[in-house]
Amino acid sequence: MKKVISLIFITALMALVACGNTDDQSNNEDNGETDTNDVSDQTIVFGQTSWTSTEAPTQIAKQILEEKGYNVEISLLSQPVIFEGLQSEEVDFFMDAWLPYTEEELWNEYQDDLQQVATSYEEVPLGWVVPEYVEENSIEEIKEQADKYGNEVYTISPGAGIVSISEQVMTDYNLDNYELVPSSETAMMGVLDEKIKKEEPVIITGWRPHSMFQKYDLKFLEEPKENFQYDNVYVLSYKGLEDKYPEAYEILSQWSIEVDDLEKMMHDYENNDVPFEESAAEWIEKHRDQVDEMLGK
């Protein structure tokens, strides 16, 4: 009989301990003390243009968030569609917004719903670019030289801020004898490469960071009317992302990179066939202290 009573007592005691453990686990979950850092069920979407200046930082950010545990997707989209995607929360981040000037029109349209998460780098130039060997140094000087340049200014795809500004430049300087020729960045760079090999004059739209400035001797044409102004480059998200994905927001709010680092990655990609995935991993390793700080390690 004593054995039976002892067995009942032990069984009851084990049940109480088990209940206590269950309650503690439940309380910990209620207090957010378990799985706080588990983001493996969350997917972050980056909007990415086809520009190499966007691909490099997007790949670095992707790998940093994956190290934290996030699933990360990249959607290749035109710039206007990226802004629409941010507004509708189908895109979470965009790593390459040029403000306050180049993308002013898009920003004015969507700014009520978007926010600047971090500054990637500051005071970067853009404008019309020519080889160093041409005589002309300003847009005013090329006005009467249209035949020399084949009557064309080569640019990237319509909808980009630099294209809209270039259209305004054509008007402001009365460049009726020129045609603005939109294409892809790859096609534009192909034209530049071909012209330089023959030492022929050519005008393209250019910006830094870009590998062209490591590969060729180039110069920006002076633009006295100041349509082209130096921008900062920002990471964008929609407002409220900090509540939806607080850790991702905190990580990327600390993001920054040197222009020279990006241009090297872009040059290696285009000339040495180094994938951005590889150069991004190398950048992360080289800047381990910065990345660890972003990750809160």
SVG drawing of the C-alpha trace seen along z (x, -y; Angstrom):
<svg xmlns="http://www.w3.org/2000/svg" viewBox="-2 -78 45 80">
<polyline fill="none" stroke="black" stroke-width="0.4" points="0.0,0.0 2.8,-2.4 4.4,-1.6 1.2,-2.5 0.9,-5.8 4.5,-6.6 4.0,-5.9 0.9,-8.1 2.8,-10.9 5.8,-10.7 3.4,-10.7 1.6,-13.8 4.9,-15.5 6.1,-14.9 2.9,-16.2 3.2,-19.4 6.8,-19.9 5.7,-19.3 2.9,-21.8 5.3,-24.3 7.7,-23.9 4.8,-24.3 3.7,-27.4 7.2,-28.8 7.5,-28.1 4.2,-29.7 5.1,-32.8 8.5,-33.1 6.7,-33.0 4.2,-35.6 7.1,-37.8 8.8,-37.3 11.7,-35.5 11.8,-32.6 12.4,-32.6 13.0,-36.4 15.9,-36.1 14.2,-33.4 13.3,-35.2 13.5,-32.1 9.8,-32.4 10.1,-36.0 10.9,-36.9 12.4,-40.2 12.0,-41.5 14.4,-43.8 13.5,-45.8 16.5,-45.9 17.0,-47.7 19.3,-46.4 22.0,-49.0 25.2,-47.6 25.2,-50.4 22.1,-48.8 23.1,-45.1 26.3,-45.3 24.7,-46.9 21.6,-44.8 23.7,-41.6 25.6,-42.7 22.4,-43.6 20.9,-40.3 23.8,-38.2 23.8,-40.2 20.1,-39.6 20.5,-35.9 23.2,-35.7 20.6,-36.9 18.3,-34.2 15.9,-35.9 14.7,-34.5 15.6,-37.1 14.2,-37.6 15.3,-40.0 12.8,-41.3 14.3,-42.8 12.1,-45.8 12.2,-49.2 12.7,-52.1 9.1,-53.4 7.7,-50.0 10.0,-49.6 8.5,-52.8 5.0,-51.4 6.0,-48.1 7.3,-49.9 4.0,-51.8 2.0,-48.6 4.4,-46.8 5.2,-44.2 8.8,-45.4 10.4,-45.9 13.7,-47.7 15.4,-49.6 19.1,-50.2 19.7,-52.9 17.5,-56.0 19.2,-59.2 17.8,-62.2 16.9,-65.0 17.4,-65.8 17.7,-62.9 14.6,-61.0 12.7,-64.1 9.7,-63.4 9.2,-59.9 9.9,-60.9 7.3,-63.7 4.8,-61.2 5.4,-58.5 7.0,-60.2 3.9,-60.1 4.2,-56.3 8.0,-55.9 10.9,-56.6 14.7,-56.9 16.2,-54.1 19.9,-54.9 22.4,-56.9 24.6,-54.6 27.0,-57.4 26.9,-61.1 27.6,-63.8 27.9,-61.7 28.0,-63.3 25.9,-62.5 25.5,-64.1 26.6,-63.9 30.0,-62.2 32.5,-62.3 36.0,-60.8 38.8,-62.9 40.2,-63.2 37.4,-65.4 37.9,-69.1 34.5,-70.2 34.2,-70.6 30.6,-71.8 27.1,-71.2 27.1,-74.7 30.2,-73.9 28.6,-70.8 25.6,-72.7 27.3,-73.5 29.1,-70.2 26.1,-67.8 27.6,-66.3 30.8,-65.5 28.8,-63.5 26.5,-61.8 23.6,-64.0 23.0,-61.6 23.3,-61.4 23.1,-57.8 21.3,-57.1 19.6,-54.3 16.0,-53.1 13.1,-55.6 11.7,-56.4 15.1,-56.7 15.7,-60.1 18.8,-60.8 16.8,-60.4 14.1,-62.8 16.8,-65.4 18.5,-64.9 15.2,-65.6 15.1,-68.9 18.7,-69.7 17.8,-69.2 15.1,-71.8 17.1,-74.3 20.1,-74.3 18.0,-74.2 19.7,-71.0 17.2,-70.5 20.0,-69.0 20.5,-66.2 18.4,-63.1 18.3,-61.5 18.7,-57.7 17.3,-55.6 18.5,-52.0 19.8,-49.6 22.8,-50.4 24.6,-47.5 23.8,-48.8 24.9,-52.3 28.2,-51.0 28.7,-49.0 28.4,-52.2 30.9,-53.9 33.4,-51.0 33.1,-50.9 33.6,-54.7 36.6,-54.8 38.3,-52.0 38.1,-54.1 38.9,-57.3 35.6,-58.8 33.5,-61.5 30.5,-60.2 28.2,-61.5 26.5,-59.3 24.7,-59.8 27.0,-58.8 27.1,-58.7 29.3,-57.5 29.6,-54.9 30.2,-53.2 33.0,-51.0 33.4,-53.2 35.5,-55.6 38.0,-52.9 38.1,-51.5 38.2,-54.7 39.5,-58.3 36.3,-60.3 35.0,-63.6 31.6,-65.2 30.5,-68.0 30.0,-71.2 26.3,-72.1 25.9,-75.7 22.1,-75.6 22.6,-73.0 20.0,-70.6 22.4,-67.9 23.2,-68.3 25.1,-66.1 22.8,-63.6 23.0,-61.4 22.1,-57.8 19.6,-56.3 18.1,-52.9 14.3,-53.2 11.4,-51.3 7.7,-51.9 6.6,-53.5 5.8,-50.9 8.4,-48.4 10.2,-49.0 7.1,-47.5 6.7,-44.6 10.4,-43.6 12.1,-45.4 15.4,-43.6 15.8,-43.9 15.0,-47.7 17.5,-48.0 20.2,-46.2 19.9,-48.2 19.4,-51.5 23.2,-51.2 24.2,-50.6 26.9,-52.6 29.5,-51.9 32.4,-53.7 31.9,-54.6 35.4,-53.2 34.3,-49.8 31.3,-49.7 33.2,-50.8 35.7,-48.0 33.0,-45.4 31.4,-46.7 34.7,-46.7 35.5,-43.2 32.0,-42.0 32.3,-43.6 35.9,-42.9 37.0,-39.9 33.6,-38.0 33.5,-38.1 29.9,-37.6 28.4,-40.1 27.6,-37.2 31.3,-36.5 32.5,-40.1 29.7,-40.8 30.9,-37.9 34.4,-39.3 33.2,-42.8 31.4,-41.3 34.5,-39.4 36.7,-42.5 34.3,-44.7 33.5,-42.0 33.5,-44.5 31.0,-46.8 28.7,-43.9 28.9,-42.4 27.9,-45.8 24.9,-45.9 23.9,-42.4 24.2,-43.3 27.0,-40.8"/>
</svg>
